[in-house]
């Protein structure tokens, strides 16, 4: 019994209790709403349980890996992910008009998901290497590292994922001390480039932006997703209609109700109270990540934990904004709730890395 207790303690030691317990709560909410959203399909729930087993294994593996090992692996992983994105552009599988998947033998991977982790790791490693000698040229190098994968993902085309990848890299630059002058200049340059960007966008992307302004202009076409999700959220009210009693999903009015729009199902069945519980848990998760970043023992650890925590918040905000009609529909899954393996494993890897920063922090003598 003593040996078993010692093994259990050794297994749990790398896992930050607060982060781990919040993950368990969010996972439980995800399985509950997935069962309803899938029409009581236990096969899909079992499939998600398998995804969760893999995700928790990845979380533990990252948690026990010291940050200095992750730092050494950062650029090799970034390089491999970049090569994979090039492979997608040349040989990737076309699905729903986009080329996003790559077959590596029996394995089917989405390199853009890997890049969501690889880019912030590589940038954090670069700024750790530069140390206190950071100059404005270093930000140009970092911007190039950011723009290369973002451009390849835009080409797939997958504008939503490209923006998320770019945001994960931007957070590293921001936490590394990117001057406000450069950020202001970048914002002004981006605004000036909007006409050119609009001209380069695909027709379906333009329609998504126009639909955001007025979803009712095409209620059965481009505006259908947004209108139905807004109806679902609004009909839930404060208390919700109750578990398994959501009409928009069960009567198949709500599209993608197990993946991108699962938050609409959650809001319809559990109402404002359920939404508040979910959002509060996510905010605590992100806040804990920021606290761990503050305690990080190296610049690499601090940049890594801070940027990954902020990226997790961004995923949540973008999905909820998309479902509630304040952002365009970009196909971003909701962490912990949406069905799927790749995005789930990516989220758990980022949390595991944050746990590693906390577990391997060094105590500095005063």
LINPE-V512655 format. One record per run of one state. SS is the DSSP state (alpha for helix, beta for strand, coil for the rest). FROM is the first residue (numbers start at 0). LEN is the number of residues. Records with the same first field share a line. If there is no record, write none. Layout:
SS->FROM-LEN ; FROM-LEN
This chain:
coil->0-1 ; 13-3 ; 37-4 ; 64-2 ; 91-1 ; 95-2 ; 104-2 ; 109-1 ; 130-5 ; 154-4 ; 175-4 ; 192-1 ; 200-2 ; 213-1 ; 218-5 ; 236-10 ; 250-11 ; 295-3 ; 324-17 ; 359-7
alpha->1-12 ; 16-21 ; 41-23 ; 66-25 ; 110-20 ; 135-19 ; 158-17 ; 179-13 ; 193-7 ; 202-11 ; 214-4 ; 223-13 ; 246-4 ; 261-34 ; 298-26 ; 341-18
beta->92-3 ; 97-7 ; 106-3
